[in-house]
């Protein structure tokens, strides 16, 4: 054991500053994605948003000070088909001319142990806001870290799909949202 | 001579499903997007999958049984035409649901039979391929329509004009005799 001690000490010296020095602030849009999935007549439909801007600051040594905000351009939707993309802009869905963006702003981030975190924040969609609790996994890399998470939102909480579309037997209420945000330090 | 009861039941069941889902397909494609349209598309696909499975059983029956002989008075060329038409009908009843399933996959919509049983997507999402397969599906269906008209017309002609005991072959009356 004794002969290992210098090595362990060296390892500690080398890794400790690394763990504390990096604060991830610069998001790489091309390596970041937001996808969603919902069921329509029992059929899983995949979609996503191509344009969104993310601002964040995350220091693994001080997760409680971390923050993140995302602004999604709803016009960049892929709702599964061109017909659905067009339909989603209308008043019954996103009412995009009145509410072109969706935003999420974090309020509190808490370490859960390992590389898992819990992010609380407010999701604002179609003029309605809801508190969300989002589990996030942090994967450190050589220069780029990846933050992945997901949550289930109920579309009717936000009035997404009103009138005839409120029928959740046709289009399910639950929408599973998944994101992957890549960021570099400083 | 009469087909077996199983063959007769399957024949009329498949006929009923095709007579329901063909006009449904024509009607639904031009509807504006709505929950009703999504429902009708699903029903159309569920019926199509059902037709495919029932026709697979029918093919199995047909390959293991000899159908009742045609009445004597039927001309040789008509016997050949009958064999070719039946072969094409079977082929189309298999190919049409397949083309619909592949089209649906290419358009990015998995087929889930009765909303419960997911069929695998054999093709990746590809808009151009989806459009192409939609054209194939439509062309095959209108070919089927033509053949069904020929099939029904020939049966009615043999039965009513030539006064041959023809419709009994696929009829419900067990006592029917040639």
Contacts between the chains, C-beta under 8 A, distances in Angstrom:
chain1	res1	chain2	res2	distance
A	40	B	38	5.9
A	41	B	38	5.5
A	41	B	39	6.6
A	41	B	41	7.6
A	41	B	42	4.2
A	41	B	112	7.4
A	41	B	115	5.7
A	42	B	42	7.7
A	42	B	112	4.6
A	42	B	115	3.2
A	42	B	116	6.6
A	43	B	42	7.5
A	43	B	109	5.9
A	43	B	110	5.3
A	43	B	111	7.6
A	43	B	112	4.9
A	43	B	115	7.7
A	43	B	118	8.0
A	44	B	110	6.4
A	45	B	108	7.6
A	45	B	109	7.3
A	46	B	108	7.5
A	80	B	108	5.8
A	80	B	109	7.5
A	81	B	107	6.6
A	81	B	108	6.3
A	81	B	109	7.6
A	82	B	127	7.9
A	83	B	33	5.3
A	84	B	33	7.0
A	87	B	33	4.9
A	164	B	34	6.1
A	164	B	35	5.6
A	165	B	35	6.4
A	167	B	35	5.2
A	170	B	35	3.9
A	170	B	38	5.4
A	170	B	39	6.3
A	171	B	35	7.0
A	171	B	38	7.4
